[in-house]
Amino acid sequence: MSRLAEHLNRAWLHRGLLACTLWPISLLMSVLVRLRRFGFRQGWWPSVRLPVPVLVVGNRIVGGAGKTPTTLAILQHLQARGLRPGVLTRGYKANKASQDAPSHRLLDASTEASLSAAETGDEPLLIWRRTHAPMAIGRDRAQGGRALLAAHPELDILVCDDGLQHLKLQRDIEVIVFDERGQGNGWLLPAGPLREPIDSIETPGLKAPPLVLYNAAHASTFLPGFLAQRRMAPLVSLAQWWQAPEAGGATAPRPPQPGDTVLALAGIAQPQRFFHALQELGYTVQGLALADHADFTQLPWSDAAVDLIVTEKDAIKLNPTRLRQERPLTRVWVAGLDFHPEQAFWAQLDAALNRLPLRSTRACLPATPLT
C-alpha cells in the first residue's frame, strides 16, 4: 500500500484537517451521486433488466470490505441449493482489451487453464477457480449479462460482483458489505471513504430490502444487518493450492508452525488485517504490504526468504513454475479465508430468492431454518 493510500485511509476515519479541507468537494460529490440515483429512478437514464434475476454484491465504502469472500459464499450457497448462477464483473486491473472487448471475456468450462490474472483481474480469476460459475468480464455489466446468457442459457440467476453503483443494470437483490471501518467519518470521497451516502434511497425494482452484511465482530454502522465470521484456513503450499482437488499429488510438505518467523505478503486493500490474523495464530510476522491488486511483474521479495505466506488474491498471480525458477529457495504458502455469514443471513437471502421469478423448477427454495 502506498503512503498516500495509508494517509488517506487514516484521514477518512476522522474529521481532521485533511478531511475538512476536502469537505466542500465531498458536498459536490454528494449532490452528484444523489442526482444520479434520482435520475435512474426517474428513468432519465436508461437501465437494463435482464431475462433472469440479478443479485448484486457491493459496498458503499472504498477499499476491501469483504466483497469477494461474500460473493464466493453466496455463489457456493446458490450452487448448494441446486441453482446455476453466473457471474458479472468489471475485471478491475485486467488488461484494457479484456475490459473493453465488444463481446466481453467469458470464463467457463472451456476456458484455458493457462489464463492469467493479468488478462482477467485477480478477483475474477479467483472467483472462477473457486466456483467454476460461468463469468462475463467487462465494464458494462448489462452487456456482459446478455453475452453470458447467450452462451449459457441454462443459468438461473446472475451475481454481479462489485456492482452496487452500476445502476445501468437493474437488480432484484442487493447485498451491501461493511467491515470494521463502518462509514468512516461519514463523508463522501474525497473527504471520506464513502462512494455514496450511507442512507442512499433504495434502488427501484428490488424484491426485498437490501441485505447488509458486516464482515466484522459487530455492526459498524446504524444499518440493521448480519454478521460474518472470518478465520484463517490451514496453510497449503502454492503448488497444492493451484492443483485441482481431485488430482492427488505428492506428500504435503510441513507448513510453518505457530512461533515460527515468516514473511507475509499482502497486495490487498488492508494488508495489516492479514498480518494481524497471522500474528493472532502465533506466527512472528515480517509484513510486506503491497498496493491493492499488485501485479507481480517483478517478485517483491529477496532470494533469501525461506517461508512466505500469501493471500489467495495474491496466490492467483503467482505461478509455481516461475517461482521455482526465480525464487527456488522460497517456500510459498497460501492462507485462505474461511468466511461464514450467520445463519440468519442465509434465511433472509433464501426468503428473498423465493420471491424471484426463477426459470427452473428449483425456484422454490426452502428458507434456511434459524439456529
Contacts in CASP RR format, 6 or more apart in sequence:
PFRMAT RR
TARGET T0000
AUTHOR 0000-0000-0000
METHOD contacts of the structure
MODEL  1
MSRLAEHLNRAWLHRGLLACTLWPISLLMSVLVRLRRFGFRQGWWPSVRL
PVPVLVVGNRIVGGAGKTPTTLAILQHLQARGLRPGVLTRGYKANKASQD
APSHRLLDASTEASLSAAETGDEPLLIWRRTHAPMAIGRDRAQGGRALLA
AHPELDILVCDDGLQHLKLQRDIEVIVFDERGQGNGWLLPAGPLREPIDS
IETPGLKAPPLVLYNAAHASTFLPGFLAQRRMAPLVSLAQWWQAPEAGGA
TAPRPPQPGDTVLALAGIAQPQRFFHALQELGYTVQGLALADHADFTQLP
WSDAAVDLIVTEKDAIKLNPTRLRQERPLTRVWVAGLDFHPEQAFWAQLD
AALNRLPLRSTRACLPATPLT
1 267 0 8 1.000
1 269 0 8 1.000
1 271 0 8 1.000
1 289 0 8 1.000
1 290 0 8 1.000
1 291 0 8 1.000
1 292 0 8 1.000
2 291 0 8 1.000
5 291 0 8 1.000
5 292 0 8 1.000
7 18 0 8 1.000
8 190 0 8 1.000
9 193 0 8 1.000
11 18 0 8 1.000
11 19 0 8 1.000
11 192 0 8 1.000
12 19 0 8 1.000
12 181 0 8 1.000
12 184 0 8 1.000
12 185 0 8 1.000
12 187 0 8 1.000
12 191 0 8 1.000
12 192 0 8 1.000
12 193 0 8 1.000
13 181 0 8 1.000
13 184 0 8 1.000
13 185 0 8 1.000
14 185 0 8 1.000
15 185 0 8 1.000
15 187 0 8 1.000
16 185 0 8 1.000
19 185 0 8 1.000
19 187 0 8 1.000
19 191 0 8 1.000
19 192 0 8 1.000
20 191 0 8 1.000
21 191 0 8 1.000
22 190 0 8 1.000
22 191 0 8 1.000
22 192 0 8 1.000
23 187 0 8 1.000
23 191 0 8 1.000
25 190 0 8 1.000
25 191 0 8 1.000
26 187 0 8 1.000
26 188 0 8 1.000
26 189 0 8 1.000
26 190 0 8 1.000
26 191 0 8 1.000
26 192 0 8 1.000
29 188 0 8 1.000
29 189 0 8 1.000
29 190 0 8 1.000
30 188 0 8 1.000
30 197 0 8 1.000
33 188 0 8 1.000
33 195 0 8 1.000
33 196 0 8 1.000
33 197 0 8 1.000
33 200 0 8 1.000
34 197 0 8 1.000
34 200 0 8 1.000
36 45 0 8 1.000
36 167 0 8 1.000
37 167 0 8 1.000
37 196 0 8 1.000
37 200 0 8 1.000
37 201 0 8 1.000
37 203 0 8 1.000
38 201 0 8 1.000
39 45 0 8 1.000
40 47 0 8 1.000
40 167 0 8 1.000
40 204 0 8 1.000
41 201 0 8 1.000
41 204 0 8 1.000
45 167 0 8 1.000
45 168 0 8 1.000
46 168 0 8 1.000
47 142 0 8 1.000
47 167 0 8 1.000
47 168 0 8 1.000
47 169 0 8 1.000
47 170 0 8 1.000
48 142 0 8 1.000
48 168 0 8 1.000
48 169 0 8 1.000
48 170 0 8 1.000
49 170 0 8 1.000
50 142 0 8 1.000
50 145 0 8 1.000
50 146 0 8 1.000
50 149 0 8 1.000
50 158 0 8 1.000
50 169 0 8 1.000
50 170 0 8 1.000
51 149 0 8 1.000
52 149 0 8 1.000
52 155 0 8 1.000
52 156 0 8 1.000
52 157 0 8 1.000
52 158 0 8 1.000
52 358 0 8 1.000
52 359 0 8 1.000
53 156 0 8 1.000
53 157 0 8 1.000
53 158 0 8 1.000
53 172 0 8 1.000
53 173 0 8 1.000
53 207 0 8 1.000
53 356 0 8 1.000
53 357 0 8 1.000
53 358 0 8 1.000
54 88 0 8 1.000
54 157 0 8 1.000
54 158 0 8 1.000
54 159 0 8 1.000
54 160 0 8 1.000
54 169 0 8 1.000
54 170 0 8 1.000
54 171 0 8 1.000
54 172 0 8 1.000
54 173 0 8 1.000
55 74 0 8 1.000
55 157 0 8 1.000
55 158 0 8 1.000
55 159 0 8 1.000
55 160 0 8 1.000
55 171 0 8 1.000
55 172 0 8 1.000
55 173 0 8 1.000
55 174 0 8 1.000
55 175 0 8 1.000
56 159 0 8 1.000
56 160 0 8 1.000
56 163 0 8 1.000
56 164 0 8 1.000
56 166 0 8 1.000
56 169 0 8 1.000
56 171 0 8 1.000
56 173 0 8 1.000
56 174 0 8 1.000
56 175 0 8 1.000
57 67 0 8 1.000
57 70 0 8 1.000
57 71 0 8 1.000
57 74 0 8 1.000
57 159 0 8 1.000
57 160 0 8 1.000
57 161 0 8 1.000
57 162 0 8 1.000
57 163 0 8 1.000
57 164 0 8 1.000
57 175 0 8 1.000
57 177 0 8 1.000
58 67 0 8 1.000
58 70 0 8 1.000
58 161 0 8 1.000
58 162 0 8 1.000
58 163 0 8 1.000
58 164 0 8 1.000
58 174 0 8 1.000
58 175 0 8 1.000
58 176 0 8 1.000
58 177 0 8 1.000
59 65 0 8 1.000
59 66 0 8 1.000
59 67 0 8 1.000
59 162 0 8 1.000
59 164 0 8 1.000
59 176 0 8 1.000
59 177 0 8 1.000
59 178 0 8 1.000
59 195 0 8 1.000
60 164 0 8 1.000
60 176 0 8 1.000
60 178 0 8 1.000
60 183 0 8 1.000
60 194 0 8 1.000
60 195 0 8 1.000
60 196 0 8 1.000
60 197 0 8 1.000
60 198 0 8 1.000
60 200 0 8 1.000
61 178 0 8 1.000
61 179 0 8 1.000
61 181 0 8 1.000
61 182 0 8 1.000
61 183 0 8 1.000
61 184 0 8 1.000
61 193 0 8 1.000
61 194 0 8 1.000
61 195 0 8 1.000
62 189 0 8 1.000
62 193 0 8 1.000
62 194 0 8 1.000
62 195 0 8 1.000
63 193 0 8 1.000
63 269 0 8 1.000
63 270 0 8 1.000
63 292 0 8 1.000
64 179 0 8 1.000
64 268 0 8 1.000
64 269 0 8 1.000
64 270 0 8 1.000
64 292 0 8 1.000
65 177 0 8 1.000
65 178 0 8 1.000
65 179 0 8 1.000
65 181 0 8 1.000
65 215 0 8 1.000
66 177 0 8 1.000
66 179 0 8 1.000
66 215 0 8 1.000
66 339 0 8 1.000
67 161 0 8 1.000
67 162 0 8 1.000
67 177 0 8 1.000
68 123 0 8 1.000
68 126 0 8 1.000
68 127 0 8 1.000
68 161 0 8 1.000
68 313 0 8 1.000
69 215 0 8 1.000
69 228 0 8 1.000
69 230 0 8 1.000
69 337 0 8 1.000
69 339 0 8 1.000
70 175 0 8 1.000
70 177 0 8 1.000
70 213 0 8 1.000
70 215 0 8 1.000
70 228 0 8 1.000
70 339 0 8 1.000
70 341 0 8 1.000
71 87 0 8 1.000
71 127 0 8 1.000
71 159 0 8 1.000
71 161 0 8 1.000
72 127 0 8 1.000
72 130 0 8 1.000
72 131 0 8 1.000
72 339 0 8 1.000
73 228 0 8 1.000
73 339 0 8 1.000
73 340 0 8 1.000
73 341 0 8 1.000
74 159 0 8 1.000
74 175 0 8 1.000
74 349 0 8 1.000
75 85 0 8 1.000
75 86 0 8 1.000
75 87 0 8 1.000
75 127 0 8 1.000
75 131 0 8 1.000
75 133 0 8 1.000
75 159 0 8 1.000
76 130 0 8 1.000
76 131 0 8 1.000
77 346 0 8 1.000
77 349 0 8 1.000
78 85 0 8 1.000
78 157 0 8 1.000
78 159 0 8 1.000
79 85 0 8 1.000
79 131 0 8 1.000
79 133 0 8 1.000
81 350 0 8 1.000
81 353 0 8 1.000
81 362 0 8 1.000
81 365 0 8 1.000
82 362 0 8 1.000
83 156 0 8 1.000
83 157 0 8 1.000
83 358 0 8 1.000
83 360 0 8 1.000
83 362 0 8 1.000
83 365 0 8 1.000
84 152 0 8 1.000
84 154 0 8 1.000
84 155 0 8 1.000
84 156 0 8 1.000
84 157 0 8 1.000
84 360 0 8 1.000
85 133 0 8 1.000
85 155 0 8 1.000
85 156 0 8 1.000
85 157 0 8 1.000
85 158 0 8 1.000
85 159 0 8 1.000
86 133 0 8 1.000
86 134 0 8 1.000
86 135 0 8 1.000
86 148 0 8 1.000
86 152 0 8 1.000
86 155 0 8 1.000
86 157 0 8 1.000
86 158 0 8 1.000
86 159 0 8 1.000
87 124 0 8 1.000
87 127 0 8 1.000
87 128 0 8 1.000
87 131 0 8 1.000
87 133 0 8 1.000
87 134 0 8 1.000
87 135 0 8 1.000
87 136 0 8 1.000
87 158 0 8 1.000
87 159 0 8 1.000
87 160 0 8 1.000
87 161 0 8 1.000
88 135 0 8 1.000
88 136 0 8 1.000
88 141 0 8 1.000
88 144 0 8 1.000
88 145 0 8 1.000
88 148 0 8 1.000
88 158 0 8 1.000
88 159 0 8 1.000
88 160 0 8 1.000
88 161 0 8 1.000
88 169 0 8 1.000
89 123 0 8 1.000
89 124 0 8 1.000
89 127 0 8 1.000
89 135 0 8 1.000
89 136 0 8 1.000
89 137 0 8 1.000
89 138 0 8 1.000
89 141 0 8 1.000
89 160 0 8 1.000
89 161 0 8 1.000
89 162 0 8 1.000
90 99 0 8 1.000
90 137 0 8 1.000
90 138 0 8 1.000
90 139 0 8 1.000
90 141 0 8 1.000
90 161 0 8 1.000
90 162 0 8 1.000
90 163 0 8 1.000
91 98 0 8 1.000
91 99 0 8 1.000
91 120 0 8 1.000
91 121 0 8 1.000
91 123 0 8 1.000
91 124 0 8 1.000
91 137 0 8 1.000
91 138 0 8 1.000
92 121 0 8 1.000
92 123 0 8 1.000
92 162 0 8 1.000
92 293 0 8 1.000
93 121 0 8 1.000
93 122 0 8 1.000
93 293 0 8 1.000
93 295 0 8 1.000
94 105 0 8 1.000
94 118 0 8 1.000
94 119 0 8 1.000
94 120 0 8 1.000
94 121 0 8 1.000
94 124 0 8 1.000
94 137 0 8 1.000
95 118 0 8 1.000
95 119 0 8 1.000
98 105 0 8 1.000
98 119 0 8 1.000
98 120 0 8 1.000
98 121 0 8 1.000
98 137 0 8 1.000
98 138 0 8 1.000
99 137 0 8 1.000
99 138 0 8 1.000
99 139 0 8 1.000
100 138 0 8 1.000
100 139 0 8 1.000
101 138 0 8 1.000
103 147 0 8 1.000
104 136 0 8 1.000
104 137 0 8 1.000
104 138 0 8 1.000
104 143 0 8 1.000
104 144 0 8 1.000
104 145 0 8 1.000
104 147 0 8 1.000
104 148 0 8 1.000
105 119 0 8 1.000
105 120 0 8 1.000
105 136 0 8 1.000
105 137 0 8 1.000
105 138 0 8 1.000
106 134 0 8 1.000
106 135 0 8 1.000
106 136 0 8 1.000
106 137 0 8 1.000
106 147 0 8 1.000
106 148 0 8 1.000
106 151 0 8 1.000
107 115 0 8 1.000
107 120 0 8 1.000
107 124 0 8 1.000
107 125 0 8 1.000
107 128 0 8 1.000
107 134 0 8 1.000
107 135 0 8 1.000
107 137 0 8 1.000
108 134 0 8 1.000
108 135 0 8 1.000
108 151 0 8 1.000
108 152 0 8 1.000
109 132 0 8 1.000
109 134 0 8 1.000
111 128 0 8 1.000
115 125 0 8 1.000
116 125 0 8 1.000
116 317 0 8 1.000
117 125 0 8 1.000
117 316 0 8 1.000
117 317 0 8 1.000
118 295 0 8 1.000
118 317 0 8 1.000
120 128 0 8 1.000
120 137 0 8 1.000
121 137 0 8 1.000
121 293 0 8 1.000
122 293 0 8 1.000
122 313 0 8 1.000
122 314 0 8 1.000
122 316 0 8 1.000
122 317 0 8 1.000
123 161 0 8 1.000
123 313 0 8 1.000
124 135 0 8 1.000
124 137 0 8 1.000
124 161 0 8 1.000
125 316 0 8 1.000
126 312 0 8 1.000
126 313 0 8 1.000
126 316 0 8 1.000
127 133 0 8 1.000
127 135 0 8 1.000
127 161 0 8 1.000
128 135 0 8 1.000
129 316 0 8 1.000
133 159 0 8 1.000
134 148 0 8 1.000
134 151 0 8 1.000
134 152 0 8 1.000
134 155 0 8 1.000
135 148 0 8 1.000
136 144 0 8 1.000
136 145 0 8 1.000
136 147 0 8 1.000
136 148 0 8 1.000
138 144 0 8 1.000
140 168 0 8 1.000
141 160 0 8 1.000
141 163 0 8 1.000
141 166 0 8 1.000
141 168 0 8 1.000
141 169 0 8 1.000
142 168 0 8 1.000
142 169 0 8 1.000
145 158 0 8 1.000
148 155 0 8 1.000
148 158 0 8 1.000
149 155 0 8 1.000
149 158 0 8 1.000
156 358 0 8 1.000
156 359 0 8 1.000
156 360 0 8 1.000
156 362 0 8 1.000
156 363 0 8 1.000
157 353 0 8 1.000
157 356 0 8 1.000
157 358 0 8 1.000
160 166 0 8 1.000
160 169 0 8 1.000
160 171 0 8 1.000
163 169 0 8 1.000
164 174 0 8 1.000
164 176 0 8 1.000
164 195 0 8 1.000
164 196 0 8 1.000
165 195 0 8 1.000
165 196 0 8 1.000
167 203 0 8 1.000
170 204 0 8 1.000
170 205 0 8 1.000
171 203 0 8 1.000
171 205 0 8 1.000
171 206 0 8 1.000
172 205 0 8 1.000
172 206 0 8 1.000
172 207 0 8 1.000
172 352 0 8 1.000
172 356 0 8 1.000
173 206 0 8 1.000
173 207 0 8 1.000
173 208 0 8 1.000
173 211 0 8 1.000
173 349 0 8 1.000
173 352 0 8 1.000
173 353 0 8 1.000
173 356 0 8 1.000
174 203 0 8 1.000
174 206 0 8 1.000
174 210 0 8 1.000
174 211 0 8 1.000
175 210 0 8 1.000
175 211 0 8 1.000
175 212 0 8 1.000
175 213 0 8 1.000
175 349 0 8 1.000
176 210 0 8 1.000
176 211 0 8 1.000
176 212 0 8 1.000
176 213 0 8 1.000
176 223 0 8 1.000
177 212 0 8 1.000
177 213 0 8 1.000
177 214 0 8 1.000
177 215 0 8 1.000
178 212 0 8 1.000
178 213 0 8 1.000
178 214 0 8 1.000
178 215 0 8 1.000
178 216 0 8 1.000
178 220 0 8 1.000
178 221 0 8 1.000
178 223 0 8 1.000
179 214 0 8 1.000
179 215 0 8 1.000
179 216 0 8 1.000
179 220 0 8 1.000
179 270 0 8 1.000
180 216 0 8 1.000
180 217 0 8 1.000
180 220 0 8 1.000
181 193 0 8 1.000
181 220 0 8 1.000
182 216 0 8 1.000
182 220 0 8 1.000
182 221 0 8 1.000
183 193 0 8 1.000
183 194 0 8 1.000
183 198 0 8 1.000
183 220 0 8 1.000
183 221 0 8 1.000
184 192 0 8 1.000
184 193 0 8 1.000
184 194 0 8 1.000
185 191 0 8 1.000
185 192 0 8 1.000
185 193 0 8 1.000
186 192 0 8 1.000
186 193 0 8 1.000
186 194 0 8 1.000
186 198 0 8 1.000
187 194 0 8 1.000
188 194 0 8 1.000
188 195 0 8 1.000
188 196 0 8 1.000
188 197 0 8 1.000
189 195 0 8 1.000
198 221 0 8 1.000
198 222 0 8 1.000
198 223 0 8 1.000
202 209 0 8 1.000
202 210 0 8 1.000
203 210 0 8 1.000
207 352 0 8 1.000
207 355 0 8 1.000
207 356 0 8 1.000
208 348 0 8 1.000
208 351 0 8 1.000
208 352 0 8 1.000
208 355 0 8 1.000
211 225 0 8 1.000
211 226 0 8 1.000
211 345 0 8 1.000
211 348 0 8 1.000
211 349 0 8 1.000
211 352 0 8 1.000
212 221 0 8 1.000
212 223 0 8 1.000
212 224 0 8 1.000
212 225 0 8 1.000
212 226 0 8 1.000
213 225 0 8 1.000
213 226 0 8 1.000
213 227 0 8 1.000
213 228 0 8 1.000
213 341 0 8 1.000
213 345 0 8 1.000
214 220 0 8 1.000
214 225 0 8 1.000
214 226 0 8 1.000
214 227 0 8 1.000
214 228 0 8 1.000
215 228 0 8 1.000
215 230 0 8 1.000
215 339 0 8 1.000
216 227 0 8 1.000
216 228 0 8 1.000
217 227 0 8 1.000
218 227 0 8 1.000
219 225 0 8 1.000
219 227 0 8 1.000
225 345 0 8 1.000
226 341 0 8 1.000
226 342 0 8 1.000
226 344 0 8 1.000
226 345 0 8 1.000
226 348 0 8 1.000
227 341 0 8 1.000
227 342 0 8 1.000
228 339 0 8 1.000
228 340 0 8 1.000
228 341 0 8 1.000
228 342 0 8 1.000
228 345 0 8 1.000
229 338 0 8 1.000
229 339 0 8 1.000
229 340 0 8 1.000
229 341 0 8 1.000
229 342 0 8 1.000
230 337 0 8 1.000
230 338 0 8 1.000
230 339 0 8 1.000
230 340 0 8 1.000
231 277 0 8 1.000
231 337 0 8 1.000
231 338 0 8 1.000
232 277 0 8 1.000
232 278 0 8 1.000
232 281 0 8 1.000
232 335 0 8 1.000
232 336 0 8 1.000
232 337 0 8 1.000
232 338 0 8 1.000
233 335 0 8 1.000
233 336 0 8 1.000
233 337 0 8 1.000
233 338 0 8 1.000
234 255 0 8 1.000
235 255 0 8 1.000
235 256 0 8 1.000
235 309 0 8 1.000
235 333 0 8 1.000
235 334 0 8 1.000
235 335 0 8 1.000
236 252 0 8 1.000
236 255 0 8 1.000
236 333 0 8 1.000
236 334 0 8 1.000
237 252 0 8 1.000
237 253 0 8 1.000
237 255 0 8 1.000
237 331 0 8 1.000
237 332 0 8 1.000
237 333 0 8 1.000
237 334 0 8 1.000
238 310 0 8 1.000
238 315 0 8 1.000
238 318 0 8 1.000
238 320 0 8 1.000
238 323 0 8 1.000
238 332 0 8 1.000
238 333 0 8 1.000
238 334 0 8 1.000
239 320 0 8 1.000
240 252 0 8 1.000
241 312 0 8 1.000
241 315 0 8 1.000
241 334 0 8 1.000
242 315 0 8 1.000
242 320 0 8 1.000
243 249 0 8 1.000
253 331 0 8 1.000
255 333 0 8 1.000
256 262 0 8 1.000
256 283 0 8 1.000
256 307 0 8 1.000
256 309 0 8 1.000
256 333 0 8 1.000
258 281 0 8 1.000
258 282 0 8 1.000
258 283 0 8 1.000
259 282 0 8 1.000
259 283 0 8 1.000
259 284 0 8 1.000
260 283 0 8 1.000
260 284 0 8 1.000
260 307 0 8 1.000
261 283 0 8 1.000
261 284 0 8 1.000
261 285 0 8 1.000
261 286 0 8 1.000
262 278 0 8 1.000
262 283 0 8 1.000
262 284 0 8 1.000
262 285 0 8 1.000
262 286 0 8 1.000
262 307 0 8 1.000
262 308 0 8 1.000
262 309 0 8 1.000
262 333 0 8 1.000
263 285 0 8 1.000
263 286 0 8 1.000
263 287 0 8 1.000
263 288 0 8 1.000
263 301 0 8 1.000
263 305 0 8 1.000
263 307 0 8 1.000
263 308 0 8 1.000
263 309 0 8 1.000
264 274 0 8 1.000
264 275 0 8 1.000
264 278 0 8 1.000
264 283 0 8 1.000
264 285 0 8 1.000
264 286 0 8 1.000
264 287 0 8 1.000
264 288 0 8 1.000
264 308 0 8 1.000
264 309 0 8 1.000
264 310 0 8 1.000
265 287 0 8 1.000
265 288 0 8 1.000
265 290 0 8 1.000
265 300 0 8 1.000
265 301 0 8 1.000
265 308 0 8 1.000
265 309 0 8 1.000
265 310 0 8 1.000
265 311 0 8 1.000
265 314 0 8 1.000
266 274 0 8 1.000
266 275 0 8 1.000
266 287 0 8 1.000
266 288 0 8 1.000
266 289 0 8 1.000
266 290 0 8 1.000
266 310 0 8 1.000
266 311 0 8 1.000
266 314 0 8 1.000
267 289 0 8 1.000
267 290 0 8 1.000
267 291 0 8 1.000
267 292 0 8 1.000
267 293 0 8 1.000
267 294 0 8 1.000
267 311 0 8 1.000
267 313 0 8 1.000
267 314 0 8 1.000
268 274 0 8 1.000
268 292 0 8 1.000
268 311 0 8 1.000
268 313 0 8 1.000
268 314 0 8 1.000
269 292 0 8 1.000
271 287 0 8 1.000
271 289 0 8 1.000
271 290 0 8 1.000
272 289 0 8 1.000
274 311 0 8 1.000
274 335 0 8 1.000
275 285 0 8 1.000
275 287 0 8 1.000
275 289 0 8 1.000
277 335 0 8 1.000
278 285 0 8 1.000
278 309 0 8 1.000
278 335 0 8 1.000
279 285 0 8 1.000
283 309 0 8 1.000
288 300 0 8 1.000
288 301 0 8 1.000
290 300 0 8 1.000
290 314 0 8 1.000
294 300 0 8 1.000
294 314 0 8 1.000
294 317 0 8 1.000
295 317 0 8 1.000
296 314 0 8 1.000
296 317 0 8 1.000
296 318 0 8 1.000
299 323 0 8 1.000
299 326 0 8 1.000
299 327 0 8 1.000
301 308 0 8 1.000
301 327 0 8 1.000
301 330 0 8 1.000
303 327 0 8 1.000
303 329 0 8 1.000
303 330 0 8 1.000
304 329 0 8 1.000
305 327 0 8 1.000
305 329 0 8 1.000
305 330 0 8 1.000
306 329 0 8 1.000
306 330 0 8 1.000
306 331 0 8 1.000
307 330 0 8 1.000
307 331 0 8 1.000
307 333 0 8 1.000
308 330 0 8 1.000
308 331 0 8 1.000
308 332 0 8 1.000
308 333 0 8 1.000
309 332 0 8 1.000
309 333 0 8 1.000
309 334 0 8 1.000
309 335 0 8 1.000
310 318 0 8 1.000
310 332 0 8 1.000
310 333 0 8 1.000
310 334 0 8 1.000
310 335 0 8 1.000
311 334 0 8 1.000
311 335 0 8 1.000
311 336 0 8 1.000
311 337 0 8 1.000
312 334 0 8 1.000
312 335 0 8 1.000
312 336 0 8 1.000
312 337 0 8 1.000
315 332 0 8 1.000
315 334 0 8 1.000
318 332 0 8 1.000
320 332 0 8 1.000
323 330 0 8 1.000
323 332 0 8 1.000
343 368 0 8 1.000
343 369 0 8 1.000
343 370 0 8 1.000
343 371 0 8 1.000
344 370 0 8 1.000
346 368 0 8 1.000
347 367 0 8 1.000
347 368 0 8 1.000
347 369 0 8 1.000
347 370 0 8 1.000
350 365 0 8 1.000
350 366 0 8 1.000
350 367 0 8 1.000
350 368 0 8 1.000
351 367 0 8 1.000
353 365 0 8 1.000
354 363 0 8 1.000
354 364 0 8 1.000
354 365 0 8 1.000
354 367 0 8 1.000
356 363 0 8 1.000
357 363 0 8 1.000
END
